[in-house]
Amino acid sequence: MPLPTTPGFFGLLIPNLGVNELLIILVIAVLIFGGKKIPEVAKGLGQGIRQFKDSVKAGEEDSAKKPESEAKSST
Protein backbone atom coordinates (compact mmCIF):
# COMPACT_ATOMS: atom_id res chain seq x y z
CA MET A 1 0.00 0.00 0.00
CA PRO A 2 1.68 3.28 -1.09
CA LEU A 3 2.07 6.09 1.38
CA PRO A 4 -0.15 9.10 0.76
CA THR A 5 1.76 12.13 -0.43
CA THR A 6 0.74 15.71 -0.12
CA PRO A 7 1.65 18.01 -2.98
CA GLY A 8 3.92 20.92 -2.22
CA PHE A 9 3.16 24.49 -3.13
CA PHE A 10 4.13 23.99 -6.77
CA GLY A 11 2.25 20.70 -6.88
CA LEU A 12 -0.93 22.63 -6.19
CA LEU A 13 0.00 25.45 -8.51
CA ILE A 14 1.26 23.34 -11.42
CA PRO A 15 -0.27 19.88 -11.58
CA ASN A 16 1.45 17.05 -13.42
CA LEU A 17 2.55 18.53 -16.74
CA GLY A 18 3.44 16.09 -19.45
CA VAL A 19 5.19 16.61 -22.74
CA ASN A 20 1.95 17.39 -24.57
CA GLU A 21 1.00 20.11 -22.11
CA LEU A 22 4.46 21.67 -22.25
CA LEU A 23 4.34 21.73 -26.04
CA ILE A 24 0.96 23.45 -25.97
CA ILE A 25 2.32 26.07 -23.55
CA LEU A 26 5.35 26.60 -25.81
CA VAL A 27 3.14 27.06 -28.89
CA ILE A 28 0.96 29.58 -27.05
CA ALA A 29 4.08 31.48 -25.89
CA VAL A 30 5.40 31.63 -29.47
CA LEU A 31 2.03 32.87 -30.71
CA ILE A 32 1.86 35.58 -28.04
CA PHE A 33 5.47 36.81 -28.05
CA GLY A 34 6.72 35.73 -31.46
CA GLY A 35 9.76 33.59 -32.17
CA LYS A 36 12.27 36.45 -31.98
CA LYS A 37 10.96 37.82 -28.69
CA ILE A 38 11.13 34.53 -26.70
CA PRO A 39 14.93 34.74 -25.98
CA GLU A 40 14.54 38.35 -24.81
CA VAL A 41 11.69 37.39 -22.48
CA ALA A 42 13.68 34.44 -21.09
CA LYS A 43 16.74 36.66 -20.54
CA GLY A 44 14.66 39.27 -18.71
CA LEU A 45 13.06 36.59 -16.56
CA GLY A 46 16.48 35.14 -15.69
CA GLN A 47 17.85 38.55 -14.76
CA GLY A 48 14.81 39.24 -12.58
CA ILE A 49 15.23 35.95 -10.74
CA ARG A 50 18.96 36.64 -10.25
CA GLN A 51 18.24 40.12 -8.84
CA PHE A 52 15.62 38.68 -6.49
CA LYS A 53 18.07 36.07 -5.18
CA ASP A 54 20.77 38.71 -4.69
CA SER A 55 18.41 40.95 -2.74
CA VAL A 56 17.30 38.05 -0.54
CA LYS A 57 20.95 37.20 0.22
CA ALA A 58 21.69 40.85 1.01
CA GLY A 59 18.70 40.97 3.35
CA GLU A 60 19.86 37.84 5.15
CA GLU A 61 23.37 39.27 5.53
CA ASP A 62 21.98 42.54 6.88
CA SER A 63 19.80 40.75 9.41
CA ALA A 64 22.78 38.62 10.50
CA LYS A 65 24.98 41.73 10.98
CA LYS A 66 22.31 43.68 12.87
CA PRO A 67 22.45 41.67 16.14
CA GLU A 68 26.27 41.95 16.17
CA SER A 69 26.13 45.75 15.94
CA GLU A 70 23.43 45.94 18.63
CA ALA A 71 25.54 43.80 20.96
CA LYS A 72 28.56 46.12 20.50
CA SER A 73 26.52 49.26 21.14
CA SER A 74 24.93 47.91 24.34
CA THR A 75 28.28 47.12 26.00
VONU-106364 format. One line per 4 residues: number of its first residue (from 1); their letters; for each residue x negated, y negated, z of C-alpha. Coordinates in steps of 0.5 Angstrom, whole numbers, plus 2048, in hexadecimal, padded with zeros to 3 digits. Last residue first. Example, Ala and Ser with C-alpha at 12.3 -4.5 7.8 and 13.67 -1.06 7.14 Angstrom:
REM residues 2
2	SA	7E5 802 80E | 7E7 809 810;
END
This chain:
REM residues 75
75	TSSK	7C7 7A2 834 | 7CE 7A0 831 | 7CB 79D 82A | 7C7 7A4 829;
71	AESE	7CD 7A8 82A | 7D1 7A4 825 | 7CC 7A4 820 | 7CB 7AC 820;
67	PKKA	7D3 7AD 820 | 7D3 7A9 81A | 7CE 7AD 816 | 7D2 7B3 815;
63	SDEE	7D8 7AF 813 | 7D4 7AB 80E | 7D1 7B1 80B | 7D8 7B4 80A;
59	GAKV	7DB 7AE 807 | 7D5 7AE 802 | 7D6 7B6 800 | 7DD 7B4 7FF;
55	SDKF	7DB 7AE 7FB | 7D6 7B3 7F7 | 7DC 7B8 7F6 | 7E1 7B3 7F3;
51	QRIG	7DC 7B0 7EE | 7DA 7B7 7EB | 7E2 7B8 7EB | 7E2 7B2 7E7;
47	QGLG	7DC 7B3 7E2 | 7DF 7BA 7E1 | 7E6 7B7 7DF | 7E3 7B1 7DB;
43	KAVE	7DF 7B7 7D7 | 7E5 7BB 7D6 | 7E9 7B5 7D3 | 7E3 7B3 7CE;
39	PIKK	7E2 7BB 7CC | 7EA 7BB 7CB | 7EA 7B4 7C7 | 7E7 7B7 7C0;
35	GGFI	7EC 7BD 7C0 | 7F3 7B9 7C1 | 7F5 7B6 7C8 | 7FC 7B9 7C8;
31	LVAI	7FC 7BE 7C3 | 7F5 7C1 7C5 | 7F8 7C1 7CC | 7FE 7C5 7CA;
27	VLII	7FA 7CA 7C6 | 7F5 7CB 7CC | 7FB 7CC 7D1 | 7FE 7D1 7CC;
23	LLEN	7F7 7D5 7CC | 7F7 7D5 7D4 | 7FE 7D8 7D4 | 7FC 7DD 7CF;
19	VGLN	7F6 7DF 7D3 | 7F9 7E0 7D9 | 7FB 7DB 7DF | 7FD 7DE 7E5;
15	PILL	801 7D8 7E9 | 7FD 7D1 7E9 | 800 7CD 7EF | 802 7D3 7F4;
11	GFFG	7FC 7D7 7F2 | 7F8 7D0 7F2 | 7FA 7CF 7FA | 7F8 7D6 7FC;
7	PTTP	7FD 7DC 7FA | 7FF 7E1 800 | 7FC 7E8 7FF | 800 7EE 802;
3	LPM	7FC 7F4 803 | 7FD 7F9 7FE | 800 800 800;
END
